[in-house]
Amino acid sequence: MNPIQQAFGILLVLALLGGVLWWLRRKGVAQFTVRGRAGKVRAMKLIERLPLTPQHTLHLVDLEGREVLIATSPGGCSILYRPPELQGNGDAVR
């Protein structure tokens, strides 16, 4: 087997692997963790976004395993729901 055939075989296997991974991820079978700069798993993830009007949106955010509901509008944003352990004196959610 010459080197060109070997290289073609390797590329074919890698292309098939990439195609299968893409298909599995599209079907929701495979999930890949989103990592930050230092390789850490992100503490905040967007679960769902629901546009109410062109300028008003609800965001359901996962904050270290706890769900927070945030409403955004041209005038700013408001926290509509946060778990009791995140209830504070009105400061930013921590």
HUDA-V253920 format. One record per pair of residues at least 12 apart in sequence whose ideal C-beta (glycine too) atoms are under 6 Angstrom apart, sorted by the first residue. I is the first residue (numbers start at 1). J is the second residue. Records with the same first field share a line. If there is no record, write none. Layout:
I: J  J
This chain:
43: 64
44: 63
45: 62
46: 61
47: 60  62
48: 60
55: 74
56: 73
57: 72
58: 71
66: 83
68: 82
69: 81
